[in-house]
Amino acid sequence: MPDISNFGVKVPDVIPTPTLKTILGAVDHARMKMWLEICTRCGLCADSCFFYLAHDRKPEMAPAFKVQALRKLYRTGGEATKELLEEMFQRSFAECTACRRCSMYCPFGIDMATMISVQRAMLTAVDMCPPALLTACENYLNFGNQMAVTEEDWVETCAWMEEETAAELPGLKIPMDKKGARIMYTVNAREPKFYPQDIAMAAKVFHMVGEDWTMPSTGWDDTNLAMFAAHPKAAARVVKLIYDKAVELGVEAIAITECGHAFRSVAFEGPYFLGLPGGKPPVPVIHSVQLFYEYIRDGRLKLDKSKITEPVTYQDPCNVSRNGGLCEEPRYILDQLVTNFVDMKPNREHNYCCGGGGGFIPMGPPFKPLRMKSGKVKADQIRETGAKIACVPCHNCYDQINDLNKEYKLGIKVESFKELFEKAAIVPEHMKPKA
């Protein structure tokens, strides 16, 4: 097993057994015990895992093997050794993105991803979390977003993007803290930090369709790397900021940018982080893919598909398709958007993880060699389509596939739906600038 110090972590000199026992006690229920005991090692989960396939089908890469440490801890009542914690870190953070594909193929429906999350929770509680994820958690607690962007910088960035689009679409506004708007649009913190044009592109779409929308001055970062770190305090703070702002503004829905895990966090996991009754967010949550689908379906966003003739394939983000239920909507959009769509095989909820999810990309450089090797499955999928454009509605997938494009010389362009709309959207005549 590799030296985990290469990832910037080490086992504590004194293993905090009481901490491990507390977490184990919190998940000591019938379902968890059943999952740990009924696995027959049949191997069906193995072939479903891209790590297993990319690493020459090594047995230790099989999902069932990756939770052996948790099984051992259950049997010892939480008594861990240095070697056990090292194994747990390697399997949980370096060899799994918690994509849940294996759970689909398990004949007993064992949720390996949940057990991986429990292992991560134990590791984080004993200071064995990847440093980059811990930094993100601290930023969530101190700044309310993963990139430590101040409220002033956030508001100024939105104003800057509004100004940048003035010549192209006169009258376009990026409203801030507008009460009673239909949707409150939230973004990935990488957008104001590194991709501000994403904010401008979303604003153009909303302007063209006549959307009643607003940006929030706080609670605007919908990412939740704390969810991947299994850091309960920070994970809860992320969604609380969003929910509180949506309730304060009285909006009808919270809209999520083109990001997969943000959708899962805000729509599905967030209520449980906060202990909300019924497991429902206080305001409905809608992903960009669903929103764009409705705009096109209802004739509000008109497209000229002749503008995009290159073959296009689509990456199903795990937390949009498999874990979010949005499989047909993106394909409807692409049918209206491009002339030559080529689907990956397999696709929809059966598609493979890109290899950058589960916090893998934000974990940083120490994890990149593993990320590139494990991503070969996705690279091969893309190459086989013959596509020249990969449409990717998720920031982590977007960055991962860009990296795979360079690593495996795929010769493609990676573009979001918003970027493709820039090429094909038909701007209403009355919105065009006067000559």
SULSULDA-V372536 format. One record per helix or strand of 2 or more residues. SS is the DSSP state (H for helix, E for strand). FROM is the first residue (numbers start at 1). LEN is the number of residues. Records with the same first field share a line. If there is no record, write none. Layout:
SS->FROM-LEN + FROM-LEN
//
This chain:
H->4-4 + 17-10 + 30-9 + 50-5 + 59-3 + 63-4 + 68-9 + 82-12 + 101-5 + 112-14 + 131-13 + 151-14 + 189-5 + 196-14 + 225-5 + 232-18 + 260-14 + 277-3 + 288-10 + 305-3 + 328-10 + 348-3 + 365-10 + 376-10 + 395-13 + 417-8 + 429-3
E->183-5 + 213-3 + 253-4 + 284-4 + 312-4 + 389-4 + 413-3
//
